[in-house]
Amino acid sequence: MKKLLCLLFLLGGLLYARAQDTTTAKLDSLLSTYNRVYKFNGTALITQHGKILLHKAYGFRNVADSVRNDTGTIFQLGSVTKQFTAVIILKLEEEKKLSVQDKVSKYFPDFPKGDSITIHHLLTHTSGIYNYTNDRTFMESEVFKPASREKLMALFKDKPLDFPPGTRWNYSNSGYCLLGYIAEKAANKPYEQLVREYIFNPLHMTNSGFDFKRLNNKEKSTGYFFINQDSSKVAPGVDSSVSFAAGAMYSTTRDLYKWHQAAQQYKILTKADWERAYTPVLNHYGYGMNIDSTEGKRRISHGGGIHGFITTLTRVPEDDVCIILLDNASDNTIGRISESVQSILYNRPYTLPRVRNAIQVAETTLQQYTGEYDMKGFTITIAVKDGMLTGQPTGQQPAILYAEKEDFFFLSIADVQIKFTRGDKNEVNGMILYENDREKIGTKVK
């Protein structure tokens, strides 16, 4: 009987290992395919039931030097920072240095309507405070320079509230910067020092920090607006004093996995306070985290985007699932990738991105497509440059169009395809623009 039980346990273990290997292969195939179509350039760490199923890097850390990403590459996180800020606030409350019911006016007496806005409102994006990253002029010219507290607060302090506090939801980076300033006043320490003392040091998150622009580390990645087969465009760095408690953090997949494990074990905060953070208020948002469900189980997530980087961290605590995707080429497909990863983990259907292969087309043929196309609201100018077809929508830079087949072209930097149409005499007379599963018809006017 004992021999039979041992045999059954052995067979069960082998079947589990084989299933795990199959899952890992699917995950790697998914991310490799997205990398081949220039939709994922970064590092992934994926776990389930406490087992690391995949920890692998894809693409380039630095294109110019042909240095590839690895599992130690350091990325900016953007708004994934917000959950760390929220936990710091709750930790300070546990130490009775503040309360989430405190009014903003307690810390900034001259803040307009600060007596009607609580820390709870700031944490849950229900304060109504204007989001300073909506200031286009500032975002285009000032985010790269250091900004004092006074300068940053001046961007939103005197703006009218979007709504009465607590009545609606509207994402506000301003609110999270304000939380960082409040934490500094309550603890009489810099925000970055608080995060190190309460989180980074206890969890041994040794490759995490805030001042990414000035970080001197060979593992530091270069951020790009895009990377494709022909070119790349480096993104200018946002100063950490501007993104601050709303989005300045940098880290690695290993360090973020330590963060996940700490949350699983209810470290740093009490279990009750972790549960408070996980409790949605409006729009499925808790304290610095999105709260919804998958397979009937609570899912906790947050994405981040900052010049040159896009990231996502998704957790399903009940199944010890952790999905960390860090990308240094700014492609917004990362949310779709995360959903496909979850489909693999839970045996749901998913699709791989289509790999489009370019063909060579003679320049004389490309000239047939040149001209201006009226898209009813904007114009696309098609031209030939250096033997390549380019498309330039109104107000944008030209992008290379690659031929996939006769009259059909695609962009490598976005999910965009163009099909040129012809008239009775076989002349090119228009185009159909396909973008993110939508299509728009245009007429050739010149």
N, C-alpha and C positions, 0 to 999 in steps of 0.2 A: 504493500500500500504506500509506504514511504517513497519507494522508487517511482511509483506512478505519479505521486504528487510532485516529486522533484522534476519528473519529465514534463508534466503539465506546466509547471512554473517556468521551466526552460523554454518550452514552446511559446508560452505567452510572452516571455521576454523578447524572444526572437521576432515575433510578429509585431510587437510594439516598436522595436528598433527599426524594422523594415518600414513600418508606417511613418516613423519619424524621418527616416532617410528620404522617403517619397515626398513628404511635406517640404523638407529642406530643398530638394531638387526643384520642386514647383516654385518655391519662393525665389530661388536663385535664377530660375528661368524667367520669372516675371520681371525681376529687377534688371537682369542682363538685357532683356528685350527693350525695356524702357531706356536703358542706357544707350543701346544701339540706335534708337530713334531720337537721342538727345533730349530725353524727357526726365532722366534721373542721372545726376552726377554728384555722387556723395557716398555716405556710409550708412549702412542699415544694421540694426540689431533687433532681432525678433525672438521673443520667448513665449512659451506656453507651458503651463503646469511646472514652472520653475526651471525648465530646460531651455537652454539657448539653442534655438533651431538654426539660426543664421546670424553670423556676425561677419560682414564682408563689405569691402569698399569697391566703388565703381567710378571710373572716369578719372579726371585730373584735379589734383590739388593746385597745380600751377601749370597752365598750358604752355606759356612761353619757355619754361625750363623743362617741359615734358616730365614733370614730377606727378606721379599718380597718387590719388587718395589711398589711405590705408586706414586700418581700424583705430589708429590713434590720432587721426586728423582732427584739428580743432575748428569748429564752425561757430559763427554767430547764430544766436537762437531767435532773435526777435521776440515776439510776444509770448513764447513759451516761458519767458522770464516772469510773467504775471503770477503764475502759481507759487513761485518762490517768494515774491513780494507778499502775496496773501498769507502764506505760512508765517512769514516774519511778523505780520500784523497780529495774527492769532497767538503767536508765541509771546509777544509783548503784552497781549491781554492776559495770558496765563500768569505773567509776572506782575500783573496789576499796574502796568505802566501806561495803559490806555484801555479804552473800551470801544467796541465796534459801534456802540450807540453814541459815542462822543460826536459832537458837532465840529465841523471844520473850523468854525469861529473860535473854538477853544485854542486852536493852534495858530490860526491866522485871523485875528480879530477883525481885520479890515477886508476880509474876503466877502464880496457881495453875496448876500443871501446865504452866507456861511452858517447862519443859525438854523437853516432849514435842511442842510445837507449833512448826513452822517457818514462815518467811515464805512458803515454797512452799505450805504448807497454807492460809495466809490468802489468798493470791492465787487459789487454786482452790476456795475454799469447802469445803475438806475438814478444817478445823480442829476442828469440833464446837463452836465457841464460840457461845453463845446470841445470837440476833439481837435487838438492843435495840429494833428497831422493832416487835417483837411485844408490847412492854409497852404495853398499851392506855391505861393511866392517863397514862403519860408522853406518849404520842402525842397524847392529847386535850387536855392542859393545859400541857405543858412545852416542846414543840418550837418554840414561837414566841419563846422566851427564850434569850439567850446561855447557853452551857454551857461550863464549863472542861473541860480534859482529864480532871481527876479526877472531875468530876460525870458525864461521859459514860461513862468506863470503869467507874464504880461500878454502872452499869446492867447490865453483863455480866460483870465481872471475877470475882465470887464465885459466879456461877451454875454449876451442874454442867454439864459438857460433854454435848452431845447424843449423842456417840459418841466412841470413841477416835480421836485425830487420824489422818487418812489412810485410815480404813476406809470412810467413807461421804461423801455430799455433802449439804450443807444450806446454802442461801443465807444469808449472814450479813453484814449491813451493819456489824456490830461488827468483823468481821475487816478490813474495808476502812478503817474509821476507825483501827484499830490500825496498819495499814500506813502511814497518813499520819503518825501519831505516831512510828513507827519511822524513817521517812524524815527527819523533823525531827531526831531524835537522831543519826542517822548522818551527816547533812550539816551539822548545827548551823545550820540555817536553817528559817524557817517553810515549811510545806508549800506554801502559795500562792505564795511567792517561788520555790520550786523549779520549780513548773509554769510560771511566767512565764519564768524563765531558760532552761529546757530546751526548752519547747514554744511558748508563746504568742509570745514575742519573736522567736525564729528563724523561725517560720512566719508572722509578721505577723498573728496572730490578735488584732486590735486591739479587737474587740468581745466578748471573752471574759473571764470573771473568776469571782469566787466570792461576794462579798457582795451578793447580788441585792436584799435588802430595803433596803439603803441606796444602791443604785445610782441616780444622778441622770442619766438619759438619756432624751430624748424618744422614743427607739425602744423603751424598756422596755415590755413587755406586762403587762397585768393578768391574773392567773391566776383562773380560775373553776372552781367545782365543776360548773357546767353553764351552757349558753347555749341557749335555745330561742326560739320566736317571740314568747312572752309575757313572759319574765323571764330573769333570770340571777342567779347567786349567786357573789359574790366569795369566793375562798379566802384565808384568812389565810396570811401568809408564814412559811415555816420559816426559822429562823435558820441561817446558814451554819455556825456552830460546832457545830450539832447534826448536820446532814447531812454536813458536812466532806468528807473524802476519799472517802466512799461515795456522795455525791450532791449536792454544793453548787454545782457549776459551772453557769454560764450561758453562752450563746453564740448564734450566728446560723447560718443555713444556709451562708452564704459562708465563715465561719470553719471550720465543720466539714468543708466541702469541701476546704479547705486541709489539714486533718488527714488526710483520705482520700488526697490527692495525696502527702503526705509519706510515708504508709505504702506507697503504690504504689512510691515511689522509694527506699524503705528509708532514709529520713532519720531523724535523732535517734538511732536504734539501728542496730546492725549487722544485716545480713540474717539472720544466725544467731539473733539475739535476737528479731527479729520472728517468726521461725519458731517459737521457743520459746513466744512469747505465743500463737501460733495452734495450738499442740498441745493437744488436749483431754486432760483427765485423767480426770474422772468426769462423767457427765451432760452430755456434749458441751461442757464448760466448760474453757477454757484459762486464760490470765492476763487477767482482766477482760473476757473476750469469750466469747460463745457460738460454737461451731464446729460447723457441719454442712455440708450440701451442697444444691445445686440444679442440676439438669441434669448431675449428675456432677461439678460443680465446687465448690470450697470456698467456703462462705458464712460470713462473719464478721458477727456482729450483736450488738446489745445494746439493750434498751429502758430507759426510765427513767420513773418516776412520782414526783411530789412534789406537795404541795398546790397544786392549780390548774393543773398541767402534766402532760402525758404526751408522751413522745418515743420515737423509734426511729431507729437508724442501722444500715443493712444494707449490706454490701459483698461483691461477688464479684470478687476481685482479678484473676482470669484474664481477665475480660471488662471490666475497669475499670468495673464497675457500682457506683454509689453511690446509695443511697436514703436521704434525710434527710427525716424528717417531724417537725415541731415543732408542738405543739398546746397552746394555753392555755385549753382547756375540759375537760380531764380525761377524755375519753371513751376507754374501753378498746378501742374498735373499731380503734384504730390498727394493731394487729398484723394484723388481717384486711385492712386497707387496704394495708399493705406487701406482703402475700402477693399481692393482686390486682395491684399494681404489677409485681411480679416475673412474674406470669402474662402481663401485657401485653408486657413486655420479651422474654420467651421464647416468645411466641406460644402460650400455653396458654389453655384456657377460663377465663373468670371471669364473675362476675355483678355487675351494678350493684345497689346497695341500692334497695329499693322506696321510692318517694316516696309517702307517704300524704297525701291531701288531706282536710282537715276540712270537715264540713258543719254547717250550723246546725240545732240541735234545740231545740224549744220547751221552756221550763222545766217546763211541766206534764208533758211526756213524760219529762224527766230524773228527775222525782220518782218515777217507777215503779221506778227502779233503786236508790233509796236503801235503806240497811239494813246489816246485818252478815252477812258470808259466812264460814262455817267452811271453811278450806282444809286442815284436818287437820294441825295443827301451828302455825298462826297464823290470825289473823282479818284480813279486809280490810273496812274500814268505808267505804261509799260514801255520799257526801253531795253536796248542791248548795250552792255558794257563789258569790255574785255572778253567777248565771246560768250557771255552769260546773259540770260533774260532776267530783268529786274522789274519788280512792281513797287510803286510808291503811292500809297494812299495820301490824300490831302493832309498836310501838316505832319507827316511822318517821314522817316528816313527810308530810302529804297532797300528792299530785301531781295535776295537772289531767289529766283524761281527755278526749280529743277524739273526737268521733263521726266515723267513716268511712262508716258505713252503719247501717241499722236494727239495733239491739242489738249493734253492734260498735264498740269504742273502742280508742284507742291512746295511749301516752305519747310525748311528743316528746323526753324526756330519757333514754330507755332503750329497748332493743328489747323492749318489752312491749306486748301487746295483750290485751284482755278481750272475750270474747263472752258476753253474758247469755243465759241459757236461760229458756224459758217452759214452764209446765205446760198441762194440758188446757183450763183456763179462760183461757189466754193471760196468766196472771199470771207475773211474773218470779220464778223459784224457785231460781236458781243462776247460776254463772258458770264459764267455762273460761278459765284464765289461761295465756297463751302467753308464754314468756320464753326467749329465746335457743334457739329450736328445741325447747323442752320445753313440755309442757302439764300443767296441774294443775286438777282439777275441784273446785269448791267448792259448798256448799249454803247457800242463804239461810236464816238462823236468826232474824233479827229484821227 
